[in-house]
């Protein structure tokens, strides 16, 4: 083996060894139970503008309502989702 090929071969073997223990399979796919309703809170520490936050809330409410998953009040929700916006760029 050529001395110039040895580092490349070593890196390739280490890369493959790292992939052996990694699994990308989803064992149990999540699906809401019949009658589950969701509420959510948004932590906007990323500095999303009020306009963008309003658009995001509107779209989220629309999609959840269309799917029949939005709780009428946060207290009546069986499931609560916490959304954290950590970075926002326009």
Buried (B, 14 or more C-beta within 10 A) or exposed (E): EEEEEEEEEEEEEEEEEEEEEEEEEEEEEEEEEEEEBBBBEBEBEEEBEEEBBEEBEEEBEEEBEEEEBBBEEEEEBEEEEEEEBEEBEE
